[in-house]
Amino acid sequence: MAPIRAKVRAVILSILGIIVALLVLRLILDLVAANRGSFLVKLIYDASDIFINPYNNLFTIPKNSVLSRINEGAISAIIIISLFVFIFTEIITGFLYDTVEEIILNIVDAVFKLIEFIIFLRVIFDFFKFEKDSLIVSRILNLTSWTSNVINVKLLDGRVDLSVILVLVIVVILDLAIGTIASSLLRTDTPPYTETKVFAQPVKQNIYVTVPQPQVQHTFVQPPQKKSVVTKFIPSRFR
């Protein structure tokens, strides 16, 4: 399942990369005050508005600032969408593990991370006093309204709600505790299955090859007979 999990994660992150690239182009076009009458510029603006509109008015930059041309909605969209996609990727790939125990552990961990992220956004929105008229701010405040009723203690002119922070700490502790308990209950001591490859060893055989020996013919050369020196002086009639 690991190759499938890697492919799914790569596809999701590739889509995120395209969205982020589109929003970065929008930031650049806003900074250079591009001509919206151009077909290409209009196309980028129309496509990026789909992702920027929920984050408009999340925070504002003073108009007399040198950064007044920066699109606040695009910056907010890049940050929040990226974090949401990373958590969404963990939830989806949590189903792509080899055993049921691993699937349960990863899904539970991803759900806790999503809850912690939403509560953390509530802390950020309260601290910076983001506009409640923004779609994303109103949604987050509604989803986390239950976190502000634990204790009624607020600091820094209401920017720090200790009730929300306390709930965030409790959720983090529960995440760690449940993850540890579930891991000890679900995981077994059985070692994971590993494929063992057996390689056949070659059988050694002794092969004997009979090579015919060449026949050697022995030729005996009879040496010439030597005549005696004495007969040399004897006349032939006496021999």
Residue pairs with C-beta under 8 A, 6 or more apart in sequence:
1 96
1 97
1 98
4 96
5 93
5 96
5 97
8 89
8 92
8 93
8 96
9 89
9 93
12 85
12 88
12 89
12 92
13 85
13 89
15 85
16 81
16 82
16 85
19 51
19 81
20 78
20 81
20 82
22 44
22 47
22 48
22 51
23 48
23 51
23 52
23 74
23 77
23 78
24 74
24 78
25 44
25 48
26 44
26 45
26 48
26 52
26 71
26 74
27 70
27 71
27 74
27 75
29 41
29 44
29 45
30 69
30 70
30 71
30 74
31 69
31 70
33 69
34 41
35 41
36 42
36 45
48 74
51 77
51 81
52 71
52 73
52 74
52 77
53 73
53 135
54 77
54 134
54 135
54 136
55 72
55 73
55 74
55 76
55 77
55 80
55 134
55 135
55 136
56 72
56 73
56 134
56 135
57 72
57 73
57 131
57 133
57 134
58 72
58 73
58 76
58 130
58 131
58 134
58 136
58 137
59 72
59 76
59 128
59 130
59 131
60 72
60 131
61 67
61 68
61 70
61 72
62 68
76 136
80 121
80 136
83 117
84 117
87 110
87 113
87 114
87 117
90 106
90 109
90 110
90 113
91 107
91 110
91 111
91 114
93 106
94 103
94 106
94 107
94 109
94 110
95 103
95 107
97 103
97 106
98 192
100 186
101 186
101 187
101 188
104 182
104 186
105 179
105 182
105 183
105 186
108 178
108 179
108 182
109 175
109 179
112 171
112 174
112 175
112 178
112 179
113 175
115 171
116 168
116 171
116 172
116 175
118 140
118 143
118 144
119 144
119 147
119 164
119 167
119 168
119 171
120 168
121 140
121 144
122 140
122 141
122 144
122 147
122 164
123 161
123 164
123 165
123 168
124 130
125 137
125 140
125 141
126 158
126 159
126 160
126 161
126 164
127 156
127 159
127 160
128 159
129 159
130 137
131 137
132 138
132 141
144 164
147 163
147 164
147 167
147 168
148 161
148 163
148 164
149 163
150 163
150 166
150 167
151 162
151 163
151 166
152 163
153 161
153 162
153 163
154 160
154 161
154 162
155 162
231 239
